Amino acid sequence: MSNPGLLATGALPDELAQAHDALAVAQQQNEVLSTFVALSEAAATTDDLTALARHVGGVLRRSIPNLLAVYFTRQDECWVADVVSDAVPPEFMALLRAGLPLDTPFLAQTVAARTPQ
């Protein structure tokens, strides 16, 4: 039997909206945790950084569809893109694959900081 007082005051639609919002937040948290677990497992199972970068890119693209990411390795006197996400504009691909000078500002800053940028 329904309670006409709940329907009259709008309490039921408010409760449904709150439950819907709580479910959306829980799903988002679950997605973040699942991504973290996938990345942690990948990092624990390989010492091949290029393979790990490819895997990380794939995992992150599921959560960030237009992810713009590049993994560079040093080859001789330049930084060469080994892994490039699909969102990198084609006009930059040849440049990234050919290599950038070691003193390219964003790469030099990354090396100096010793953290991903």
Phi and psi restraints in degrees (value plus and minus 20) as a CYANA .aco file:
   2 SER   PHI    -104.8   -64.8
   2 SER   PSI     138.6   178.6
   3 ASN   PHI    -121.9   -81.9
   3 ASN   PSI      88.2   128.2
   4 PRO   PHI     -81.8   -41.8
   4 PRO   PSI     -45.5    -5.5
   5 GLY   PHI     -84.4   -44.4
   5 GLY   PSI     -57.0   -17.0
   6 LEU   PHI     -86.2   -46.2
   6 LEU   PSI     -62.9   -22.9
   7 LEU   PHI     -89.0   -49.0
   7 LEU   PSI     -56.2   -16.2
   8 ALA   PHI     -88.7   -48.7
   8 ALA   PSI     -54.7   -14.7
   9 THR   PHI    -108.5   -68.5
   9 THR   PSI     -29.5    10.5
  10 GLY   PHI      61.1   101.1
  10 GLY   PSI      -8.3    31.7
  11 ALA   PHI     -84.9   -44.9
  11 ALA   PSI     -60.5   -20.5
  12 LEU   PHI     -83.5   -43.5
  12 LEU   PSI     -68.1   -28.1
  13 PRO   PHI     -81.1   -41.1
  13 PRO   PSI     -55.5   -15.5
  14 ASP   PHI     -84.7   -44.7
  14 ASP   PSI     -62.3   -22.3
  15 GLU   PHI     -84.7   -44.7
  15 GLU   PSI     -59.5   -19.5
  16 LEU   PHI     -84.9   -44.9
  16 LEU   PSI     -61.4   -21.4
  17 ALA   PHI     -83.9   -43.9
  17 ALA   PSI     -61.6   -21.6
  18 GLN   PHI     -85.3   -45.3
  18 GLN   PSI     -61.4   -21.4
  19 ALA   PHI     -84.8   -44.8
  19 ALA   PSI     -60.1   -20.1
  20 HIS   PHI     -82.6   -42.6
  20 HIS   PSI     -64.9   -24.9
  21 ASP   PHI     -83.0   -43.0
  21 ASP   PSI     -62.8   -22.8
  22 ALA   PHI     -83.6   -43.6
  22 ALA   PSI     -59.2   -19.2
  23 LEU   PHI     -84.5   -44.5
  23 LEU   PSI     -62.8   -22.8
  24 ALA   PHI     -81.5   -41.5
  24 ALA   PSI     -62.2   -22.2
  25 VAL   PHI     -84.8   -44.8
  25 VAL   PSI     -63.2   -23.2
  26 ALA   PHI     -83.0   -43.0
  26 ALA   PSI     -60.6   -20.6
  27 GLN   PHI     -84.9   -44.9
  27 GLN   PSI     -59.7   -19.7
  28 GLN   PHI     -84.9   -44.9
  28 GLN   PSI     -63.0   -23.0
  29 GLN   PHI     -83.6   -43.6
  29 GLN   PSI     -60.1   -20.1
  30 ASN   PHI     -82.4   -42.4
  30 ASN   PSI     -61.5   -21.5
  31 GLU   PHI     -83.7   -43.7
  31 GLU   PSI     -62.5   -22.5
  32 VAL   PHI     -83.3   -43.3
  32 VAL   PSI     -65.7   -25.7
  33 LEU   PHI     -84.9   -44.9
  33 LEU   PSI     -60.1   -20.1
  34 SER   PHI     -83.2   -43.2
  34 SER   PSI     -60.1   -20.1
  35 THR   PHI     -83.3   -43.3
  35 THR   PSI     -64.4   -24.4
  36 PHE   PHI     -80.9   -40.9
  36 PHE   PSI     -63.3   -23.3
  37 VAL   PHI     -83.2   -43.2
  37 VAL   PSI     -65.2   -25.2
  38 ALA   PHI     -81.4   -41.4
  38 ALA   PSI     -61.9   -21.9
  39 LEU   PHI     -88.6   -48.6
  39 LEU   PSI     -60.0   -20.0
  40 SER   PHI     -84.4   -44.4
  40 SER   PSI     -63.3   -23.3
  41 GLU   PHI     -83.1   -43.1
  41 GLU   PSI     -62.0   -22.0
  42 ALA   PHI     -83.8   -43.8
  42 ALA   PSI     -62.4   -22.4
  43 ALA   PHI     -85.9   -45.9
  43 ALA   PSI     -51.3   -11.3
  44 ALA   PHI     -99.7   -59.7
  44 ALA   PSI     -35.6     4.4
  45 THR   PHI    -129.5   -89.5
  45 THR   PSI     -17.3    22.7
  46 THR   PHI    -165.4  -125.4
  46 THR   PSI     131.5   171.5
  47 ASP   PHI    -136.7   -96.7
  47 ASP   PSI     -12.0    28.0
  48 ASP   PHI    -109.1   -69.1
  48 ASP   PSI      83.1   123.1
  49 LEU   PHI     -85.2   -45.2
  49 LEU   PSI     -54.0   -14.0
  50 THR   PHI     -87.2   -47.2
  50 THR   PSI     -63.2   -23.2
  51 ALA   PHI     -83.8   -43.8
  51 ALA   PSI     -60.2   -20.2
  52 LEU   PHI     -83.7   -43.7
  52 LEU   PSI     -62.2   -22.2
  53 ALA   PHI     -81.2   -41.2
  53 ALA   PSI     -61.3   -21.3
  54 ARG   PHI     -81.7   -41.7
  54 ARG   PSI     -65.4   -25.4
  55 HIS   PHI     -84.1   -44.1
  55 HIS   PSI     -65.3   -25.3
  56 VAL   PHI     -79.7   -39.7
  56 VAL   PSI     -64.3   -24.3
  57 GLY   PHI     -78.2   -38.2
  57 GLY   PSI     -63.4   -23.4
  58 GLY   PHI     -84.0   -44.0
  58 GLY   PSI     -62.3   -22.3
  59 VAL   PHI     -85.1   -45.1
  59 VAL   PSI     -65.5   -25.5
  60 LEU   PHI     -89.0   -49.0
  60 LEU   PSI     -52.8   -12.8
  61 ARG   PHI     -83.4   -43.4
  61 ARG   PSI     -46.8    -6.8
  62 ARG   PHI     -85.9   -45.9
  62 ARG   PSI     -52.6   -12.6
  63 SER   PHI    -115.5   -75.5
  63 SER   PSI     -46.8    -6.8
  64 ILE   PHI    -148.3  -108.3
  64 ILE   PSI      65.1   105.1
  65 PRO   PHI     -75.8   -35.8
  65 PRO   PSI     -56.0   -16.0
  66 ASN   PHI    -121.6   -81.6
  66 ASN   PSI      13.2    53.2
  67 LEU   PHI     -77.2   -37.2
  67 LEU   PSI     109.7   149.7
  68 LEU   PHI    -130.3   -90.3
  68 LEU   PSI      85.4   125.4
  69 ALA   PHI    -164.1  -124.1
  69 ALA   PSI     125.0   165.0
  70 VAL   PHI    -158.9  -118.9
  70 VAL   PSI     115.9   155.9
  71 TYR   PHI    -131.0   -91.0
  71 TYR   PSI      98.5   138.5
  72 PHE   PHI    -123.2   -83.2
  72 PHE   PSI     127.0   167.0
  73 THR   PHI    -145.1  -105.1
  73 THR   PSI     132.3   172.3
  74 ARG   PHI    -102.4   -62.4
  74 ARG   PSI     107.3   147.3
  75 GLN   PHI    -150.7  -110.7
  75 GLN   PSI      91.1   131.1
  76 ASP   PHI      36.6    76.6
  76 ASP   PSI    -139.6   -99.6
  77 GLU   PHI    -125.1   -85.1
  77 GLU   PSI      10.0    50.0
  78 CYS   PHI    -171.9  -131.9
  78 CYS   PSI     145.4   185.4
  79 TRP   PHI    -119.8   -79.8
  79 TRP   PSI     105.2   145.2
  80 VAL   PHI    -134.5   -94.5
  80 VAL   PSI     115.2   155.2
  81 ALA   PHI     -94.0   -54.0
  81 ALA   PSI      96.2   136.2
  82 ASP   PHI    -112.4   -72.4
  82 ASP   PSI     -55.1   -15.1
  83 VAL   PHI    -150.8  -110.8
  83 VAL   PSI     107.0   147.0
  84 VAL   PHI    -152.0  -112.0
  84 VAL   PSI     110.5   150.5
  85 SER   PHI     -92.8   -52.8
  85 SER   PSI     138.9   178.9
  86 ASP   PHI     -82.1   -42.1
  86 ASP   PSI     -42.1    -2.1
  87 ALA   PHI     -98.9   -58.9
  87 ALA   PSI     -28.0    12.0
  88 VAL   PHI     -90.0   -50.0
  88 VAL   PSI     106.1   146.1
  89 PRO   PHI     -78.3   -38.3
  89 PRO   PSI     119.3   159.3
  90 PRO   PHI     -76.3   -36.3
  90 PRO   PSI     -52.6   -12.6
  91 GLU   PHI     -86.0   -46.0
  91 GLU   PSI     -37.8     2.2
  92 PHE   PHI    -115.2   -75.2
  92 PHE   PSI     -36.5     3.5
  93 MET   PHI     -78.2   -38.2
  93 MET   PSI     -68.4   -28.4
  94 ALA   PHI     -81.6   -41.6
  94 ALA   PSI     -61.5   -21.5
  95 LEU   PHI     -81.9   -41.9
  95 LEU   PSI     -66.3   -26.3
  96 LEU   PHI     -85.7   -45.7
  96 LEU   PSI     -58.3   -18.3
  97 ARG   PHI     -93.1   -53.1
  97 ARG   PSI     -50.6   -10.6
  98 ALA   PHI     -92.9   -52.9
  98 ALA   PSI     -50.8   -10.8
  99 GLY   PHI      93.2   133.2
  99 GLY   PSI     130.2   170.2
 100 LEU   PHI    -135.6   -95.6
 100 LEU   PSI     127.7   167.7
 101 PRO   PHI     -79.0   -39.0
 101 PRO   PSI     131.9   171.9
 102 LEU   PHI     -78.8   -38.8
 102 LEU   PSI     -48.9    -8.9
 103 ASP   PHI    -111.6   -71.6
 103 ASP   PSI      -5.1    34.9
 104 THR   PHI     -77.8   -37.8
 104 THR   PSI     103.6   143.6
 105 PRO   PHI     -69.1   -29.1
 105 PRO   PSI     -72.0   -32.0
 106 PHE   PHI     -87.4   -47.4
 106 PHE   PSI     -49.9    -9.9
 107 LEU   PHI     -96.9   -56.9
 107 LEU   PSI     -61.1   -21.1
 108 ALA   PHI     -82.0   -42.0
 108 ALA   PSI     -59.1   -19.1
 109 GLN   PHI     -86.1   -46.1
 109 GLN   PSI     -58.6   -18.6
 110 THR   PHI     -84.0   -44.0
 110 THR   PSI     -64.2   -24.2
 111 VAL   PHI     -82.3   -42.3
 111 VAL   PSI     -64.4   -24.4
 112 ALA   PHI     -83.8   -43.8
 112 ALA   PSI     -58.6   -18.6
 113 ALA   PHI     -96.6   -56.6
 113 ALA   PSI     -43.8    -3.8
 114 ARG   PHI      39.3    79.3
 114 ARG   PSI      13.2    53.2
 115 THR   PHI    -161.3  -121.3
 115 THR   PSI     135.7   175.7
 116 PRO   PHI     -82.3   -42.3
 116 PRO   PSI     128.5   168.5
